[in-house]
C-alpha cells in the first residue's frame, strides 16, 4: 500500500509545528499557571483551550467508532477543506479535481490557495462520472473532491464506487459526508482503513444541529491526521465550543433525524403533485432539489411568503432548480402551501 505522505507538500512534511505553553506542560500538580501570559482572573474563559481537544475527540471517537489518532476537529469543515489544499497542493503548481455541481467552498478554497480546480460535470442522472474524473487528472493533480450525499443534487454515491475511485486515483480522495447522517447508503468511515489516500469530512452543522458552534471533522490515515494537527492554528476550536459540543453530543439527535426522514418521505410524495414542480430529484440528504419552469420567479414568490430557499438555477445541470431544506412539519406545510399557490399561466 502506498503511503499517503507521498502526496504531501515537501515544506509541510518538514514543518516544525508551533509548540504551545500547554504542549510543554507534561502533567503534575500545578496550582499556579504562569506559563501562557493569560489573565489570572477566572471568568470561565481566561485560560487557553486544549489545543488537542482531547476530551472532545475521546467522545467523538466513541460515537464514530474511529480512533482518536485518525480524527481532526476544526472550525467547521470549511477549515478542513482549506487545510487539505494547504497540506497537499503547492500554490501555482498543483491542481485538484472536483465534481460539479457541488459545494462551493472547494472552488473558493482552491482559488484562495492559488490551486487550479478542474470541475467535472456529474452524469445527467447525477451519477458519478468515474472515468471522466480520472481522465481529468494529470501529474500535478494531488486532490479529488467528491461530496456524498452531494450538495445540491442530494444523492449519495455507492460506497463501492467511491472505493474503486480511491483505489484508482493516484492522489488524495476527499469525500465530504456533511449530510451522511441523513443517508441510508452508508459512510466511507467503515472502509477508511483500506484506503490510506482517503479523507472523510463530516460536520456537526447539519444533523447534529450545531452550525452556530462551528465544528467540522476530518477522518484520515494517522499520518495525515497528524499533519492536520501540525498545520492548523494551535487553538482552532475555542473552549466554549469544545464544552458545548460535548453537551450536545451526549444529548443525541436520533429523534430529530427520524423526524426529518419522515418529513423527507412525506415531501417526496407531495412535492411531485404540485403544478409548479416539474421534477423532484431523489435525495439522501436533508434537502430537496426541485426543478421548476422559472426558478427565479418561484424563488421570489417564496420570499414574498417569508420563505427562503436556495436558487441553484445557475449551477451546472441545475437549470430551473431550487434547493430546499427540510424544516419542521409546520415549516414544510407552509412551504407546500406557498408552492401550491404559485400562480400558473
Ligand atoms: N460540506 C458541505 C457539502 C456543505 O454543504 C457544507 C455547508 N453548507 C459544509 C461542508 C460546511 O460545513 P461546516 O458548517 O462544517 O463548515
Boltz pocket constraint, residues with backbone or C-beta under 6 A from the ligand:
constraints:
  - pocket:
      binder: B
      contacts: [[A, 75], [A, 76], [A, 77], [A, 78], [A, 79], [A, 103], [A, 147], [A, 149], [A, 151], [A, 176], [A, 178], [A, 179], [A, 202], [A, 203], [A, 204], [A, 205], [A, 211], [A, 214], [A, 215], [A, 216]]
      max_distance: 6.0
